[in-house]
Amino acid sequence: MSIDPAPRTGRAEHRARAAGVSGSTGRYHAALHPVLAGPSIVPRVMVSPAILVFDSGLGGLTVFRAVARARPDARFVYAADDALFPYGAIEEAALIARVTALMDKLIATYRPDLVVVACNTASTLVLPALRERFALPFVGTVPAIKPACALSQTKRISVLGTEATVAREYTHALVRSFARDCEVTLVGSAVLATLAERHLAGDRIDDATIRAEIAPCFVDGDARTDTVVLACTHYPLLIDRFEALAPWPVRWVDPAPAIARRVVELVGPPEPGNEPLPAQAFFTSGREPTAALTGALVRFGLNGIAPVRAFDTSPLSP
């Protein structure tokens, strides 16, 4: 196993140094707590369970879509804390306090049977506190490094995430634990998540900008990169652009299908004959969606502008 910073110049070179691997095993040395799976929970077969999908913005829609396909009969609420997007810029203690307090309000209001935290940053930092505070199952999101290594034929993979995710010791611990037979390149982007939000809202994003952000993922040495982990739930929103702009075909690994499978493990498969129920969406910013965003919400299974509501979080601001 080795972990390489991607060769870059200028702004990109700074990102590569930020993604460098710390020699300290730190607080994650003892064990990798199972963020995706969580503690041992006795699975239950539930009819039309209430499922809350939570993210800092629109990236969680990619997870919501996969979970909704797996349990179309569930009662869904999608909550986006876009007032604080992006989470990677928030200090850890403030983020833990913010998300815990917000989850208090969301759980009290909507009484979900299960919560999906569709955000890598919130999952790795906040899930332990959430699981300690609330007596219901949480399913988290982590970089899919283990399945990517199993899928790779060349044994050279890249992990494309935010700067915060690729710099975090939790990610490095995943690499040390599950990528022993792979060459791993960590690529952190400061802008792709924001570009994905703008793309979904109808803004035009030029090819050169996206190409520059994904280019360091593609290493052509003794072995060529053949698998790229999408370590941010926003990034699948741009998958068509990634595929079109990639210098050669690779397998893009999206965590959403694994999250959906874990949800079904916990609440059971859908009951035949139950019709899909309308889903609700809530944004903490209270912004009015553009026409393009409203159309995107409908395509993802949310019912457009009518169910989109603001959620007052002014007392929760860090």
Contacts in CASP RR format, 6 or more apart in sequence:
PFRMAT RR
TARGET T0000
AUTHOR 0000-0000-0000
METHOD contacts of the structure
MODEL  1
MSIDPAPRTGRAEHRARAAGVSGSTGRYHAALHPVLAGPSIVPRVMVSPA
ILVFDSGLGGLTVFRAVARARPDARFVYAADDALFPYGAIEEAALIARVT
ALMDKLIATYRPDLVVVACNTASTLVLPALRERFALPFVGTVPAIKPACA
LSQTKRISVLGTEATVAREYTHALVRSFARDCEVTLVGSAVLATLAERHL
AGDRIDDATIRAEIAPCFVDGDARTDTVVLACTHYPLLIDRFEALAPWPV
RWVDPAPAIARRVVELVGPPEPGNEPLPAQAFFTSGREPTAALTGALVRF
GLNGIAPVRAFDTSPLSP
1 175 0 8 1.000
1 176 0 8 1.000
1 179 0 8 1.000
1 180 0 8 1.000
1 181 0 8 1.000
1 182 0 8 1.000
1 183 0 8 1.000
1 184 0 8 1.000
2 183 0 8 1.000
2 184 0 8 1.000
3 20 0 8 1.000
3 21 0 8 1.000
3 172 0 8 1.000
3 175 0 8 1.000
3 184 0 8 1.000
3 185 0 8 1.000
3 186 0 8 1.000
4 183 0 8 1.000
4 184 0 8 1.000
4 185 0 8 1.000
4 186 0 8 1.000
4 219 0 8 1.000
5 16 0 8 1.000
5 17 0 8 1.000
5 19 0 8 1.000
5 20 0 8 1.000
5 185 0 8 1.000
5 186 0 8 1.000
6 12 0 8 1.000
6 16 0 8 1.000
6 158 0 8 1.000
6 185 0 8 1.000
6 186 0 8 1.000
6 187 0 8 1.000
6 216 0 8 1.000
6 217 0 8 1.000
6 219 0 8 1.000
7 16 0 8 1.000
7 216 0 8 1.000
8 15 0 8 1.000
8 16 0 8 1.000
8 216 0 8 1.000
12 212 0 8 1.000
12 216 0 8 1.000
15 163 0 8 1.000
15 187 0 8 1.000
15 188 0 8 1.000
15 189 0 8 1.000
15 190 0 8 1.000
16 187 0 8 1.000
16 216 0 8 1.000
18 163 0 8 1.000
18 166 0 8 1.000
18 167 0 8 1.000
18 188 0 8 1.000
19 163 0 8 1.000
19 166 0 8 1.000
19 167 0 8 1.000
19 186 0 8 1.000
19 187 0 8 1.000
19 188 0 8 1.000
20 166 0 8 1.000
20 167 0 8 1.000
20 186 0 8 1.000
21 172 0 8 1.000
21 175 0 8 1.000
21 186 0 8 1.000
22 169 0 8 1.000
22 172 0 8 1.000
24 169 0 8 1.000
25 169 0 8 1.000
25 173 0 8 1.000
25 176 0 8 1.000
26 169 0 8 1.000
27 169 0 8 1.000
28 169 0 8 1.000
28 170 0 8 1.000
28 173 0 8 1.000
29 173 0 8 1.000
32 170 0 8 1.000
32 173 0 8 1.000
32 174 0 8 1.000
32 177 0 8 1.000
33 128 0 8 1.000
35 123 0 8 1.000
35 124 0 8 1.000
35 127 0 8 1.000
35 140 0 8 1.000
35 141 0 8 1.000
35 142 0 8 1.000
36 123 0 8 1.000
36 139 0 8 1.000
36 140 0 8 1.000
36 141 0 8 1.000
36 142 0 8 1.000
36 255 0 8 1.000
36 258 0 8 1.000
36 259 0 8 1.000
36 262 0 8 1.000
37 139 0 8 1.000
37 262 0 8 1.000
38 127 0 8 1.000
38 131 0 8 1.000
38 137 0 8 1.000
38 138 0 8 1.000
38 139 0 8 1.000
38 140 0 8 1.000
39 131 0 8 1.000
41 137 0 8 1.000
41 266 0 8 1.000
43 265 0 8 1.000
43 266 0 8 1.000
43 267 0 8 1.000
43 268 0 8 1.000
44 266 0 8 1.000
44 267 0 8 1.000
44 268 0 8 1.000
45 267 0 8 1.000
45 268 0 8 1.000
45 269 0 8 1.000
46 113 0 8 1.000
46 267 0 8 1.000
46 268 0 8 1.000
47 73 0 8 1.000
47 271 0 8 1.000
47 274 0 8 1.000
48 73 0 8 1.000
48 74 0 8 1.000
48 75 0 8 1.000
48 271 0 8 1.000
48 274 0 8 1.000
48 277 0 8 1.000
49 71 0 8 1.000
49 74 0 8 1.000
49 75 0 8 1.000
49 112 0 8 1.000
49 113 0 8 1.000
49 114 0 8 1.000
49 267 0 8 1.000
50 74 0 8 1.000
50 75 0 8 1.000
50 76 0 8 1.000
50 77 0 8 1.000
50 110 0 8 1.000
50 111 0 8 1.000
50 112 0 8 1.000
50 113 0 8 1.000
50 114 0 8 1.000
51 67 0 8 1.000
51 71 0 8 1.000
51 74 0 8 1.000
51 75 0 8 1.000
51 76 0 8 1.000
51 77 0 8 1.000
51 112 0 8 1.000
51 113 0 8 1.000
51 114 0 8 1.000
51 115 0 8 1.000
51 116 0 8 1.000
51 263 0 8 1.000
51 267 0 8 1.000
52 76 0 8 1.000
52 77 0 8 1.000
52 79 0 8 1.000
52 106 0 8 1.000
52 107 0 8 1.000
52 110 0 8 1.000
52 112 0 8 1.000
52 114 0 8 1.000
52 115 0 8 1.000
52 116 0 8 1.000
53 60 0 8 1.000
53 63 0 8 1.000
53 64 0 8 1.000
53 67 0 8 1.000
53 76 0 8 1.000
53 77 0 8 1.000
53 78 0 8 1.000
53 79 0 8 1.000
53 115 0 8 1.000
53 116 0 8 1.000
53 118 0 8 1.000
54 79 0 8 1.000
54 80 0 8 1.000
54 81 0 8 1.000
54 103 0 8 1.000
54 106 0 8 1.000
54 115 0 8 1.000
54 116 0 8 1.000
54 117 0 8 1.000
54 118 0 8 1.000
54 119 0 8 1.000
54 122 0 8 1.000
55 61 0 8 1.000
55 63 0 8 1.000
55 79 0 8 1.000
55 80 0 8 1.000
55 81 0 8 1.000
55 117 0 8 1.000
55 118 0 8 1.000
55 119 0 8 1.000
55 122 0 8 1.000
55 233 0 8 1.000
56 80 0 8 1.000
56 81 0 8 1.000
56 82 0 8 1.000
56 84 0 8 1.000
56 85 0 8 1.000
56 86 0 8 1.000
56 87 0 8 1.000
56 119 0 8 1.000
56 121 0 8 1.000
56 122 0 8 1.000
57 80 0 8 1.000
57 81 0 8 1.000
57 82 0 8 1.000
57 85 0 8 1.000
57 197 0 8 1.000
57 234 0 8 1.000
57 283 0 8 1.000
58 80 0 8 1.000
58 82 0 8 1.000
58 196 0 8 1.000
58 197 0 8 1.000
58 200 0 8 1.000
58 234 0 8 1.000
58 237 0 8 1.000
58 293 0 8 1.000
59 118 0 8 1.000
59 119 0 8 1.000
59 193 0 8 1.000
59 196 0 8 1.000
59 197 0 8 1.000
59 232 0 8 1.000
59 233 0 8 1.000
59 234 0 8 1.000
59 236 0 8 1.000
59 237 0 8 1.000
60 78 0 8 1.000
60 80 0 8 1.000
60 118 0 8 1.000
60 119 0 8 1.000
60 233 0 8 1.000
60 234 0 8 1.000
61 78 0 8 1.000
61 200 0 8 1.000
61 237 0 8 1.000
61 296 0 8 1.000
61 297 0 8 1.000
61 300 0 8 1.000
61 302 0 8 1.000
62 118 0 8 1.000
62 233 0 8 1.000
62 234 0 8 1.000
62 236 0 8 1.000
62 237 0 8 1.000
62 254 0 8 1.000
62 256 0 8 1.000
63 116 0 8 1.000
63 118 0 8 1.000
63 141 0 8 1.000
63 233 0 8 1.000
63 255 0 8 1.000
63 256 0 8 1.000
63 259 0 8 1.000
63 260 0 8 1.000
64 76 0 8 1.000
64 78 0 8 1.000
64 116 0 8 1.000
64 118 0 8 1.000
64 279 0 8 1.000
64 300 0 8 1.000
64 301 0 8 1.000
64 302 0 8 1.000
65 256 0 8 1.000
65 300 0 8 1.000
65 301 0 8 1.000
66 256 0 8 1.000
66 257 0 8 1.000
66 259 0 8 1.000
66 260 0 8 1.000
67 74 0 8 1.000
67 76 0 8 1.000
67 116 0 8 1.000
67 256 0 8 1.000
67 259 0 8 1.000
67 260 0 8 1.000
67 263 0 8 1.000
68 74 0 8 1.000
68 76 0 8 1.000
68 276 0 8 1.000
68 279 0 8 1.000
68 301 0 8 1.000
69 260 0 8 1.000
70 260 0 8 1.000
70 261 0 8 1.000
70 263 0 8 1.000
70 264 0 8 1.000
70 270 0 8 1.000
71 263 0 8 1.000
71 264 0 8 1.000
71 267 0 8 1.000
71 268 0 8 1.000
71 269 0 8 1.000
71 270 0 8 1.000
72 270 0 8 1.000
72 274 0 8 1.000
72 276 0 8 1.000
73 270 0 8 1.000
73 271 0 8 1.000
73 273 0 8 1.000
73 274 0 8 1.000
73 275 0 8 1.000
73 276 0 8 1.000
73 277 0 8 1.000
74 267 0 8 1.000
74 270 0 8 1.000
74 277 0 8 1.000
75 277 0 8 1.000
76 277 0 8 1.000
76 279 0 8 1.000
76 280 0 8 1.000
77 106 0 8 1.000
77 110 0 8 1.000
77 112 0 8 1.000
77 279 0 8 1.000
77 280 0 8 1.000
77 281 0 8 1.000
77 282 0 8 1.000
78 279 0 8 1.000
78 280 0 8 1.000
78 281 0 8 1.000
78 282 0 8 1.000
78 302 0 8 1.000
79 102 0 8 1.000
79 106 0 8 1.000
79 281 0 8 1.000
79 282 0 8 1.000
79 284 0 8 1.000
79 311 0 8 1.000
80 281 0 8 1.000
80 282 0 8 1.000
80 283 0 8 1.000
80 284 0 8 1.000
81 87 0 8 1.000
81 98 0 8 1.000
81 99 0 8 1.000
81 102 0 8 1.000
81 284 0 8 1.000
81 313 0 8 1.000
82 283 0 8 1.000
82 284 0 8 1.000
82 285 0 8 1.000
82 287 0 8 1.000
83 283 0 8 1.000
83 284 0 8 1.000
83 285 0 8 1.000
83 286 0 8 1.000
83 313 0 8 1.000
83 317 0 8 1.000
84 90 0 8 1.000
84 98 0 8 1.000
84 284 0 8 1.000
84 318 0 8 1.000
85 193 0 8 1.000
85 197 0 8 1.000
86 162 0 8 1.000
86 193 0 8 1.000
86 194 0 8 1.000
87 95 0 8 1.000
87 119 0 8 1.000
87 121 0 8 1.000
87 122 0 8 1.000
87 164 0 8 1.000
88 95 0 8 1.000
88 121 0 8 1.000
88 162 0 8 1.000
88 163 0 8 1.000
88 164 0 8 1.000
89 164 0 8 1.000
90 98 0 8 1.000
90 318 0 8 1.000
91 318 0 8 1.000
92 125 0 8 1.000
94 318 0 8 1.000
95 121 0 8 1.000
95 122 0 8 1.000
95 125 0 8 1.000
95 126 0 8 1.000
95 318 0 8 1.000
96 125 0 8 1.000
96 126 0 8 1.000
96 129 0 8 1.000
97 318 0 8 1.000
98 316 0 8 1.000
98 317 0 8 1.000
98 318 0 8 1.000
99 122 0 8 1.000
99 126 0 8 1.000
99 130 0 8 1.000
100 126 0 8 1.000
100 129 0 8 1.000
100 130 0 8 1.000
100 133 0 8 1.000
101 316 0 8 1.000
102 284 0 8 1.000
102 313 0 8 1.000
102 316 0 8 1.000
103 115 0 8 1.000
103 130 0 8 1.000
103 133 0 8 1.000
103 134 0 8 1.000
104 133 0 8 1.000
105 311 0 8 1.000
105 313 0 8 1.000
105 316 0 8 1.000
106 112 0 8 1.000
106 311 0 8 1.000
107 115 0 8 1.000
107 134 0 8 1.000
107 136 0 8 1.000
112 136 0 8 1.000
113 136 0 8 1.000
113 137 0 8 1.000
113 267 0 8 1.000
114 136 0 8 1.000
114 137 0 8 1.000
114 138 0 8 1.000
114 139 0 8 1.000
114 263 0 8 1.000
114 266 0 8 1.000
114 267 0 8 1.000
115 130 0 8 1.000
115 134 0 8 1.000
115 136 0 8 1.000
115 137 0 8 1.000
115 138 0 8 1.000
115 139 0 8 1.000
116 138 0 8 1.000
116 139 0 8 1.000
116 140 0 8 1.000
116 259 0 8 1.000
116 263 0 8 1.000
117 123 0 8 1.000
117 126 0 8 1.000
117 127 0 8 1.000
117 130 0 8 1.000
117 138 0 8 1.000
117 139 0 8 1.000
117 140 0 8 1.000
117 141 0 8 1.000
118 140 0 8 1.000
118 141 0 8 1.000
118 233 0 8 1.000
118 259 0 8 1.000
119 141 0 8 1.000
119 233 0 8 1.000
120 141 0 8 1.000
120 142 0 8 1.000
120 143 0 8 1.000
120 161 0 8 1.000
120 162 0 8 1.000
120 165 0 8 1.000
120 231 0 8 1.000
120 232 0 8 1.000
120 233 0 8 1.000
121 162 0 8 1.000
121 164 0 8 1.000
121 165 0 8 1.000
123 140 0 8 1.000
123 141 0 8 1.000
123 142 0 8 1.000
124 142 0 8 1.000
124 165 0 8 1.000
124 168 0 8 1.000
124 170 0 8 1.000
127 138 0 8 1.000
127 140 0 8 1.000
130 138 0 8 1.000
131 138 0 8 1.000
137 266 0 8 1.000
139 259 0 8 1.000
139 262 0 8 1.000
139 263 0 8 1.000
139 266 0 8 1.000
140 259 0 8 1.000
141 233 0 8 1.000
141 255 0 8 1.000
141 259 0 8 1.000
142 170 0 8 1.000
142 174 0 8 1.000
142 255 0 8 1.000
143 159 0 8 1.000
143 161 0 8 1.000
143 165 0 8 1.000
143 171 0 8 1.000
143 174 0 8 1.000
143 229 0 8 1.000
143 231 0 8 1.000
143 255 0 8 1.000
144 229 0 8 1.000
144 230 0 8 1.000
144 231 0 8 1.000
144 253 0 8 1.000
144 254 0 8 1.000
144 255 0 8 1.000
144 258 0 8 1.000
145 157 0 8 1.000
145 159 0 8 1.000
145 171 0 8 1.000
145 174 0 8 1.000
145 175 0 8 1.000
145 178 0 8 1.000
145 179 0 8 1.000
145 184 0 8 1.000
145 229 0 8 1.000
146 174 0 8 1.000
146 177 0 8 1.000
146 178 0 8 1.000
146 179 0 8 1.000
147 253 0 8 1.000
147 258 0 8 1.000
148 157 0 8 1.000
148 159 0 8 1.000
148 227 0 8 1.000
148 228 0 8 1.000
148 229 0 8 1.000
148 251 0 8 1.000
148 253 0 8 1.000
149 155 0 8 1.000
149 157 0 8 1.000
149 178 0 8 1.000
149 179 0 8 1.000
149 181 0 8 1.000
149 182 0 8 1.000
149 227 0 8 1.000
151 227 0 8 1.000
151 251 0 8 1.000
151 253 0 8 1.000
152 182 0 8 1.000
152 226 0 8 1.000
152 227 0 8 1.000
152 251 0 8 1.000
153 226 0 8 1.000
154 223 0 8 1.000
154 224 0 8 1.000
154 225 0 8 1.000
154 226 0 8 1.000
155 181 0 8 1.000
155 182 0 8 1.000
155 183 0 8 1.000
155 223 0 8 1.000
156 182 0 8 1.000
156 183 0 8 1.000
156 185 0 8 1.000
156 219 0 8 1.000
156 223 0 8 1.000
156 224 0 8 1.000
156 225 0 8 1.000
156 226 0 8 1.000
156 227 0 8 1.000
157 179 0 8 1.000
157 182 0 8 1.000
157 183 0 8 1.000
157 184 0 8 1.000
157 185 0 8 1.000
157 225 0 8 1.000
157 226 0 8 1.000
157 227 0 8 1.000
157 228 0 8 1.000
157 229 0 8 1.000
158 184 0 8 1.000
158 185 0 8 1.000
158 186 0 8 1.000
158 187 0 8 1.000
158 216 0 8 1.000
158 217 0 8 1.000
158 218 0 8 1.000
158 219 0 8 1.000
158 225 0 8 1.000
158 227 0 8 1.000
158 228 0 8 1.000
158 229 0 8 1.000
159 166 0 8 1.000
159 171 0 8 1.000
159 175 0 8 1.000
159 184 0 8 1.000
159 185 0 8 1.000
159 186 0 8 1.000
159 187 0 8 1.000
159 228 0 8 1.000
159 229 0 8 1.000
159 231 0 8 1.000
160 187 0 8 1.000
160 188 0 8 1.000
160 189 0 8 1.000
160 192 0 8 1.000
160 214 0 8 1.000
160 217 0 8 1.000
160 228 0 8 1.000
160 229 0 8 1.000
160 230 0 8 1.000
160 231 0 8 1.000
160 232 0 8 1.000
160 235 0 8 1.000
161 187 0 8 1.000
161 188 0 8 1.000
161 189 0 8 1.000
161 192 0 8 1.000
161 230 0 8 1.000
161 231 0 8 1.000
161 232 0 8 1.000
161 235 0 8 1.000
162 188 0 8 1.000
162 189 0 8 1.000
162 190 0 8 1.000
162 192 0 8 1.000
162 193 0 8 1.000
162 231 0 8 1.000
162 232 0 8 1.000
163 188 0 8 1.000
163 189 0 8 1.000
163 190 0 8 1.000
165 171 0 8 1.000
165 188 0 8 1.000
165 231 0 8 1.000
165 232 0 8 1.000
166 186 0 8 1.000
166 187 0 8 1.000
166 188 0 8 1.000
166 231 0 8 1.000
167 188 0 8 1.000
171 186 0 8 1.000
171 231 0 8 1.000
175 184 0 8 1.000
175 186 0 8 1.000
183 219 0 8 1.000
183 223 0 8 1.000
185 216 0 8 1.000
185 217 0 8 1.000
185 219 0 8 1.000
185 225 0 8 1.000
187 214 0 8 1.000
187 216 0 8 1.000
187 217 0 8 1.000
189 213 0 8 1.000
191 209 0 8 1.000
191 213 0 8 1.000
192 210 0 8 1.000
192 213 0 8 1.000
192 232 0 8 1.000
192 234 0 8 1.000
192 235 0 8 1.000
192 238 0 8 1.000
193 232 0 8 1.000
193 234 0 8 1.000
193 235 0 8 1.000
195 205 0 8 1.000
195 209 0 8 1.000
195 210 0 8 1.000
195 213 0 8 1.000
195 238 0 8 1.000
196 234 0 8 1.000
196 235 0 8 1.000
196 237 0 8 1.000
196 238 0 8 1.000
197 234 0 8 1.000
198 205 0 8 1.000
199 205 0 8 1.000
199 237 0 8 1.000
199 238 0 8 1.000
199 241 0 8 1.000
200 237 0 8 1.000
200 292 0 8 1.000
200 293 0 8 1.000
200 296 0 8 1.000
201 289 0 8 1.000
201 290 0 8 1.000
201 292 0 8 1.000
201 293 0 8 1.000
201 296 0 8 1.000
202 290 0 8 1.000
202 292 0 8 1.000
202 293 0 8 1.000
202 296 0 8 1.000
205 241 0 8 1.000
207 241 0 8 1.000
207 244 0 8 1.000
207 245 0 8 1.000
210 238 0 8 1.000
210 241 0 8 1.000
210 242 0 8 1.000
210 245 0 8 1.000
211 245 0 8 1.000
214 228 0 8 1.000
214 242 0 8 1.000
214 245 0 8 1.000
214 246 0 8 1.000
215 247 0 8 1.000
217 225 0 8 1.000
217 228 0 8 1.000
217 250 0 8 1.000
218 224 0 8 1.000
218 225 0 8 1.000
218 246 0 8 1.000
218 247 0 8 1.000
218 248 0 8 1.000
218 250 0 8 1.000
219 225 0 8 1.000
224 248 0 8 1.000
225 250 0 8 1.000
226 250 0 8 1.000
226 251 0 8 1.000
227 250 0 8 1.000
227 251 0 8 1.000
227 253 0 8 1.000
228 242 0 8 1.000
228 250 0 8 1.000
228 251 0 8 1.000
228 252 0 8 1.000
228 253 0 8 1.000
229 253 0 8 1.000
230 236 0 8 1.000
230 239 0 8 1.000
230 252 0 8 1.000
230 253 0 8 1.000
230 254 0 8 1.000
230 255 0 8 1.000
233 255 0 8 1.000
233 256 0 8 1.000
235 242 0 8 1.000
236 252 0 8 1.000
236 254 0 8 1.000
236 256 0 8 1.000
239 252 0 8 1.000
239 254 0 8 1.000
242 252 0 8 1.000
243 249 0 8 1.000
243 252 0 8 1.000
278 303 0 8 1.000
278 307 0 8 1.000
279 301 0 8 1.000
279 302 0 8 1.000
279 303 0 8 1.000
279 307 0 8 1.000
280 302 0 8 1.000
280 303 0 8 1.000
280 307 0 8 1.000
280 309 0 8 1.000
281 297 0 8 1.000
281 302 0 8 1.000
281 304 0 8 1.000
281 307 0 8 1.000
281 308 0 8 1.000
281 309 0 8 1.000
282 308 0 8 1.000
282 309 0 8 1.000
282 310 0 8 1.000
282 311 0 8 1.000
283 308 0 8 1.000
283 309 0 8 1.000
283 310 0 8 1.000
283 311 0 8 1.000
284 310 0 8 1.000
284 311 0 8 1.000
284 313 0 8 1.000
285 310 0 8 1.000
286 309 0 8 1.000
286 310 0 8 1.000
286 311 0 8 1.000
287 310 0 8 1.000
288 305 0 8 1.000
289 297 0 8 1.000
289 304 0 8 1.000
289 305 0 8 1.000
289 308 0 8 1.000
294 304 0 8 1.000
294 305 0 8 1.000
294 308 0 8 1.000
295 304 0 8 1.000
297 303 0 8 1.000
297 304 0 8 1.000
297 305 0 8 1.000
297 308 0 8 1.000
298 304 0 8 1.000
302 308 0 8 1.000
END
